[in-house]
Each structure stands twice: as structure tokens, then as C-alpha cells.
Amino acid sequence: MRVCFVSRGTLTSFAETYGEEKADVVLMGFDGVGEVSYERELKGETRFFETAATLSKTGKNVVVCGCVTDTRGHKRKSAVVAENGRLSGVSDMLHVIDGEVGSGAALRVYETKVGKMGVVVADDLRFPSVIKSLAVCGSDFIVCPFATAQSIHSVLIRAHAYCYGVPILFCGNGYSMIADSSGELAFASPQSPICFDFKVSKEYHLVETRRRFTVNAP
């Protein structure tokens, strides 16, 4: 799987300059789009979703881009997902810290040509239950668009990837990383755009647990 990380610049400028970049997945942070109003998109006043869909059609790939969506004043941190010329969906961040924006309602695993892709939006990365849920639901890999990348994020993606056995692809403004299921950083770079060939490996083990259980006698 070839992944193109875009940690700087806008979606429009990338589409115009690197639209034919050969990659299976294009992952952008929150610099790419900024704020998107559903109302203005529906009226045709803006075309951010269309640009993402067109980019995925040109590259015949999956495009994931972080943004802030606005539903009549109710704002959420979200990730736009497009594949092969069509909008696959929009995933929202579930956990809001200090009321910066509103929270979303559900997680989603996307069926793509390169496998089942889980999406973690921004600060949801701080909550292990989100990663666990996506892993249990069969994600082959997880993508995480973020705003400003910090050193703690490399620790989080490595720990989550190791604990739940799912590679995590991270793209924040100014930095990109991949943590494999062994908990190691397979890739990290401040360059943008930059492509990396990554093989998703699946490894399964039998895990047994023992706990006390009382059965009431008849």
C-alpha cells in the first residue's frame, strides 16, 4: 500500500499540483480544507467535497482529509473520505475536550480497495476505546488526521497500534507518521507531500483469560 501524506498546504493546491500522484491512500491533516459549511456545499457556493472526490477519481485512490464541518452553526471536527470519484462519507470526532467544538455520534469502518479502513478524528486518538472499537470491528489499518502534531502523538499511536494490533497512519499539520502493529514507527517525516510504501500485515494470537465465576446451586 502506497500512502501519500500531505501535512502542509491546501487540498486545492495539492489537487492542482500533485493530482496524479500515484498512491493508494492520500491522507491530509486539518490544513487541507479548514472549515466546511454543509449548507454552502449543498448550494454549490463551495466545492471542497467535490475537490476531494475529483482528486480520488484522478488518482484512483482513497482520499482522507481533516476539516471542521459546520451544520447551521453546530461545528465538529471531521474527516472527509472519498474513493474513486465519489464521497464515501464524513466521520466526526466523538470526544470533545473543553468544549472546543461539538461531538459526533458514531464510528465507521470504510470498505476500500486496500482493505477495511478505520478513521480516528483528531483528539479521539487520546481515547483507547475508540481504537479498540475500530480494531474489534475488523479494521485492517486506521488513519488519523490531526491538527498540530506533538511528540505525545507518536507515543499514542505506537501504544495503540501495539495493544490492538492495527497499524495507525497519522497526519498532523507539519508531521506524518506510521506505527505498525509491533509498536514501532515504520515511518516519520516533516516533509510534505511525501509517499511511503507500507505493507499491512495481519497477525493473530490466541489469548486466554481466567476469572472468578460463581454458579448458584439449584
C-alpha positions in Angstrom: 0.0 0.0 0.0 1.4 3.3 -1.1 0.5 6.2 1.2 0.9 9.9 0.4 0.9 12.2 3.4 0.1 15.9 3.0 0.9 17.7 6.2 1.2 21.2 4.7 -0.8 23.1 2.1 -4.4 23.1 1.0 -6.5 20.4 -0.7 -7.0 22.6 -3.7 -3.3 23.4 -4.2 -2.4 19.7 -3.8 -5.0 18.6 -6.3 -3.7 21.1 -8.9 0.0 20.3 -8.4 0.0 16.6 -7.4 -3.4 15.4 -8.6 -2.0 12.5 -10.5 0.3 11.3 -7.6 0.3 7.5 -7.7 -0.8 6.5 -4.2 -3.4 4.1 -2.8 -4.2 6.5 0.1 -3.9 10.2 0.3 -4.0 11.4 3.9 -4.2 15.1 4.9 -4.3 16.9 8.2 -6.5 19.9 9.1 -4.6 22.4 6.9 -6.0 21.0 3.8 -9.6 22.2 3.9 -10.2 24.3 7.0 -13.9 24.9 7.7 -16.7 23.4 5.6 -20.3 24.6 5.7 -22.7 21.8 4.7 -25.2 24.5 3.6 -22.8 26.2 1.4 -21.6 22.9 -0.1 -25.2 22.0 -0.9 -25.8 25.3 -2.6 -22.7 25.0 -4.7 -21.0 28.0 -3.1 -18.0 25.9 -2.1 -16.7 22.6 -3.6 -14.4 21.1 -1.0 -16.2 17.7 -1.1 -16.2 17.7 -4.8 -12.5 18.5 -4.9 -11.7 15.6 -2.6 -13.9 13.3 -4.8 -12.3 14.5 -8.0 -8.8 14.0 -6.5 -9.7 10.4 -5.6 -11.0 9.9 -9.2 -7.9 11.3 -10.8 -5.6 9.2 -8.6 -7.9 6.2 -8.5 -7.4 6.1 -4.7 -8.7 6.9 -1.3 -8.6 10.5 0.0 -8.9 11.3 3.6 -8.9 15.0 4.7 -9.4 16.5 8.1 -11.7 19.6 8.4 -14.2 21.4 10.6 -17.7 20.9 9.4 -20.5 23.4 10.1 -24.1 22.3 10.3 -26.0 25.6 10.8 -23.7 26.8 13.5 -23.0 23.4 15.1 -19.3 22.7 14.4 -17.5 19.4 14.6 -14.0 18.2 13.8 -14.4 15.7 10.9 -12.7 13.7 8.3 -13.9 13.6 4.7 -13.4 10.3 2.9 -13.6 9.9 -0.8 -12.7 7.0 -3.1 -12.6 6.6 -6.9 -14.6 9.8 -7.6 -17.3 9.5 -5.0 -17.8 10.8 -1.5 -17.7 7.7 0.8 -18.7 9.6 4.0 -17.8 12.0 6.7 -16.6 10.8 10.1 -16.9 13.1 13.2 -14.8 13.3 16.3 -16.6 11.7 19.2 -14.8 13.1 22.3 -14.6 16.8 22.7 -12.1 18.3 25.2 -13.0 21.6 26.9 -15.9 22.3 24.5 -13.9 23.5 21.6 -16.4 22.1 19.1 -19.4 19.7 19.1 -19.2 15.9 19.3 -20.1 13.3 16.7 -22.3 10.3 17.1 -20.7 7.2 15.6 -17.6 5.4 14.4 -17.2 4.0 11.0 -15.0 1.4 9.2 -14.8 2.1 5.4 -14.6 -0.8 2.9 -11.9 0.4 0.5 -9.9 -1.2 -2.3 -6.9 -1.5 0.0 -8.8 -3.0 2.9 -11.0 -2.0 5.8 -10.1 1.4 6.9 -11.0 2.8 10.4 -11.0 6.6 10.9 -10.0 8.3 14.1 -10.5 12.0 14.1 -8.1 14.3 16.0 -8.5 14.1 19.8 -10.3 10.7 19.6 -6.7 9.4 19.4 -6.4 10.1 23.1 -9.2 7.6 23.9 -8.1 3.9 23.7 -11.8 2.7 23.5 -12.1 4.3 20.0 -9.1 2.4 18.7 -10.3 -0.8 20.3 -13.7 -0.5 18.8 -12.3 0.0 15.3 -10.0 -2.9 15.7 -12.7 -5.2 17.0 -14.9 -4.2 14.0 -12.2 -5.5 11.6 -10.1 -2.5 10.6 -7.0 -3.6 8.6 -5.5 -0.1 9.3 -6.5 3.1 10.9 -6.0 6.7 9.7 -5.9 9.7 11.9 -6.0 13.3 10.6 -4.9 15.7 13.3 -4.3 19.5 13.7 -0.9 20.3 15.2 1.4 17.2 15.7 3.1 16.9 19.1 5.6 14.4 20.5 2.9 12.7 22.6 1.2 11.6 19.4 4.0 9.3 18.4 3.7 7.6 21.8 -0.1 7.3 21.5 -0.1 5.7 18.0 2.7 3.3 18.9 0.9 2.2 22.1 -2.5 1.8 20.4 -1.0 0.0 17.4 0.8 -2.4 19.6 -2.1 -3.0 22.1 -4.8 -3.5 19.4 -2.7 -5.0 16.6 -3.7 -2.4 14.0 -1.3 -0.1 12.1 -2.1 3.6 12.5 -1.4 6.2 9.9 -1.1 9.7 11.4 -1.0 13.1 9.6 -0.9 16.3 11.6 0.0 19.8 10.4 3.7 19.6 9.8 4.4 16.0 10.5 3.4 12.5 9.4 3.9 9.0 11.0 3.0 5.3 10.7 3.1 3.0 13.7 3.0 -0.7 12.8 1.4 -3.5 14.9 4.7 -4.2 16.7 4.6 -0.7 18.2 7.4 0.7 16.2 7.5 3.7 14.0 7.7 2.4 10.5 7.8 5.9 9.1 8.0 9.5 10.3 8.7 12.7 8.4 8.1 16.5 8.4 8.2 16.6 4.6 5.1 17.3 2.6 3.9 15.8 0.3 5.7 12.6 0.9 4.9 9.0 -0.1 5.8 5.8 1.7 5.2 2.1 0.7 3.8 0.3 3.7 2.7 -3.3 3.9 -0.3 -4.1 6.2 0.4 -7.4 8.0 -2.1 -9.3 9.9 -1.1 -11.4 12.9 -3.4 -13.3 15.2 -2.8 -15.0 18.6 -5.0 -17.0 20.9 -5.4 -15.0 24.2 -6.9 -16.8 27.2 -8.1 -15.2 30.4 -9.2 -16.6 33.7 -11.7 -15.0 36.1 -13.8 -16.0 39.1 -17.3 -17.1 38.3 -20.0 -18.2 40.8 -22.7 -20.6 39.7 -25.7 -20.7 42.1 -26.6 -24.3 43.1 -30.2 -25.4 42.4 
